[in-house]
Amino acid sequence: MDESTLFQAASISKPVTAAGALRLVAEGVLSLDDDVNEKLRSWTLPANGLRAGNPVTLRHLLSHSAGLTGGIGSFGYAEGARLPTLVQILNGEKPAYSAAVRLDMEPGKEFHYSAAGYTVLQQLMVDATAEEFPGLMERLVLRPVGMTNSSFEQPLSEGRGSSAASAHLWNGEPVSGSWHTYPEMAVAGLWTTPTDLARFAIELWRSYHGQSKTLLPQEMTRRMLTRESGEFGLGLSLPREGVARFQHGGANLGYRCFLVLSIESGDGIVVMTNSDLGQALIDEVLGAV
């Protein structure tokens, strides 16, 4: 391993995706508070009495308050498995093995951490721009921030695969095929490095303090880093206790990772590991720093 070795960012894919969605809001392509069904074309959220007069919005998706369930399995798809399309995942159709995305609670009423919301978000961004998701995120976030060793490709291309760290299970055995594939790219599909994730966090900090507009305008970043639901803003956790900070963890099969950065000082840490036992290492590094 070296500083260019790729890891699966797992759920840290969500805040990176959120930044891309907010860039589309800043550009007028999406709205935070319109019904997402207005821009969804390939799939729409089924009618449900829970959303009568209270539509699911982008703000709900980003802040985990949309009340959605389903949409992703825990372990991705093994090497050689048939990969479902995103619409098949949303509908719970084979070869997807996850349940269909459905509204289970009234939108906006409470925080419920939801992979389903970010699965819908991926389809929303694709439908609104008519662009494939990996290329769209390259344009919106990765390239502007300078995340040159990062990609939302799922499956990972052969050229990049030679630079990726193989996943390992709780018993220390490597995952068959080296890693699993996640078509739910917005939820868990980012391949990246600790350095690139640090670049992302630093760019958010610079934007928040009015030092850069490369990724987002200051007003949009401040909105992103304001609590909307529970301790979550628009894509990132904002704990109430301790130093004011934004953070997010991630857990895919065979990978564990964590990102945290102080909103005031700009001091931060990114740790990425290629093992289901990685949380112990993450805790040790955090404690030492």
Secondary structure, DSSP 8 states (H G I E B T S, - for coil): --TT-BEE-GGGHHHHHHHHHHHHHHTTSS-SSSBGGGT--S------GGGTTS--BHHHHHTT-S-EE----SS-B-TT-----HHHHHHT-TT--S---EE-S-TTSS----HHHHHHHHHHHHHHHT--HHHHHIIIIIHHHT-TT-B--SS--HHHHTTB---B-TTS-B-TTSS-B-S-HHHH--EE-HHHHHHHHHHHHHHHTTS--SSS-HHHHHHHTS--BTTB-SSSB--SSSS-EEEEEEEETTEEEEEEEETTT--EEEEEESSTTHHHHHHHHHHH-
